[in-house]
Amino acid sequence: MNTIIKTFIKIFIFTSIPFGFFMYIQALIFNNSEPSASLYIIIGLVFGLFMSLILTILDYQSNKSIGEGKSSGVHKKGSIEVQLPGHEAFKVCKKVGSVLNGARISYENQQKGLLIIKTGISWKTWGDIIEVVVEEVGANSTRVSIQSRPLVPTTLVDYGKNSENIQRIIRYLEKEHVSI
């Protein structure tokens, strides 16, 4: 099934059902008469349809603007090979937070070659968790693998933010003239 349709359906389900339910509960509490359940089902469906259209279009446009095309979920991966020994590549990767807004290193282990970076809140996200794994593949060659995902696990759309994180990190490493 097309990823755009999957995104639309997820948003529709997770907006229409809760909205209709909470509107019905609110009507039960504050109205003197018994509310019509079918009315609130229709209200939930209309709201879900409206929100699904808007959010799916925004997600598609955001992904398209950064060169991603179709959205394929909010968990993104990327990798690059750099011409540095592992310990030097790790030092360079520690500076990667400078290209990400509000980023800070929350965990680092040089022996395992693992960095976990958390980004701050923006209009696109409540924050992201970026895992950078540095592993030597030769004497002067190191692979840097990057995973980016939303801080909030129930995030349905990220408007291309995690793809953008991966691209920024890879561009930063290329800019440092360390890529092969």
Helices and strands as residue ranges (DSSP letters): H 3-30, H 37-65, E 76-82, H 86-94, G 95-99, E 104-109, E 114-118, E 128-138, E 141-150, H 161-175
